[in-house]
Amino acid sequence: MRYLSQHGIRVRRENIENRDLVIGKFLQDNPAIARLWLDPEYAARVMCSHPSRLKVEQIRAAREALKRGNDIATVAQLVGARNIAQIARLASNKTYRRILH
C-alpha cells in the first residue's frame, strides 16, 4: 500500500472497497510487481505489515474460532483484534482473502 501511495495511487478508507481493483490495474501495468504478488508469503508479509492489521497467526486463529461457532465479538477478543469490525470483515471475506487457511 505504501508503494502504491508513493506512486500516486491513493487508497483511503472512503475508497477501500475499490482497493482490489486499483491494485489489479496497477499490477497489470507493472509485471515485476505482479510476479511478487504471486508469492503467497510475500503477499501475507505486505498485507500484515502495518501495526493496525491482523497478523497471519491472528487471522488463522480467528478463522478457526469462527469455524467452531464463536461469535464475532468473542473472536475479536480471543485474537486481540483492534475492533469487532476487523473480524467482521475477515468473516465476510472482505479482507485477508489471500492469507491461506
C-alpha positions in Angstrom: 0.0 0.0 0.0 2.9 2.3 0.8 4.4 1.6 -2.7 1.1 2.5 -4.3 0.8 5.7 -2.3 4.4 6.7 -3.3 3.4 6.3 -6.9 0.3 8.5 -6.7 -2.3 5.7 -6.2 -4.3 6.7 -3.2 -6.3 4.1 -1.3 -8.2 5.6 1.6 -11.0 4.5 3.8 -13.5 6.1 1.6 -12.5 4.0 -1.4 -11.2 0.9 0.4 -13.9 -1.1 -1.5 -12.1 -0.3 -4.7 -8.7 -1.3 -3.4 -8.5 -4.6 -5.1 -9.5 -3.0 -8.5 -6.8 -0.3 -8.1 -4.2 -2.9 -7.1 -5.2 -5.1 -10.0 -4.9 -2.3 -12.5 -1.5 -1.4 -11.1 -0.3 -5.0 -11.3 -1.4 -5.2 -15.0 0.8 -2.2 -15.7 3.8 -3.5 -13.7 4.6 -7.1 -14.4 7.6 -7.2 -12.0 5.4 -6.2 -9.1 2.8 -8.7 -10.3 5.3 -11.6 -10.0 6.0 -10.6 -6.4 2.3 -10.7 -5.6 2.0 -14.3 -6.9 4.1 -15.4 -3.9 1.6 -16.0 -1.0 4.3 -15.4 1.6 5.2 -12.0 0.1 1.5 -11.0 -0.1 1.0 -12.0 3.5 4.0 -10.0 4.7 2.8 -6.9 2.9 -0.8 -7.3 4.0 0.0 -7.9 7.6 2.9 -5.5 8.0 1.1 -2.4 9.2 0.7 -2.4 13.0 -3.1 -1.9 12.9 -3.5 -5.0 10.7 -4.1 -8.6 11.9 -1.0 -10.8 11.8 -1.1 -14.2 10.0 -1.4 -16.1 13.2 -4.3 -14.0 14.3 -6.1 -14.5 11.0 -5.7 -18.2 11.2 -6.8 -18.3 14.8 -9.8 -16.1 14.1 -10.9 -18.4 11.2 -10.6 -21.5 13.4 -12.6 -19.8 16.2 -15.3 -18.7 13.7 -15.5 -22.3 12.3 -16.0 -23.6 15.8 -19.1 -21.3 16.0 -17.8 -18.5 18.1 -19.4 -15.1 17.5 -17.5 -12.2 16.0 -17.2 -10.3 19.3 -15.8 -13.3 21.1 -13.3 -14.0 18.3 -12.2 -10.3 18.2 -11.4 -10.6 21.9 -9.7 -14.0 21.6 -7.3 -12.9 18.9 -6.7 -9.4 20.1 -8.2 -7.7 17.1 -8.4 -3.9 17.1 -12.2 -4.0 17.0 -15.1 -6.2 16.1 -15.4 -4.7 12.6 -12.0 -6.1 11.7 -13.2 -9.6 12.4 -16.5 -9.0 10.7 -14.6 -8.1 7.5 -12.5 -11.2 7.9 -15.6 -13.4 8.4 -17.3 -11.9 5.4 -14.2 -12.5 3.3 -13.8 -8.8 2.6 -10.2 -8.7 3.9 -7.3 -11.1 4.1 -8.6 -13.4 1.3 -5.0 -14.1 0.2 -3.9 -15.4 3.6 -4.1 -19.1 3.3 -6.2 -21.1 5.7 
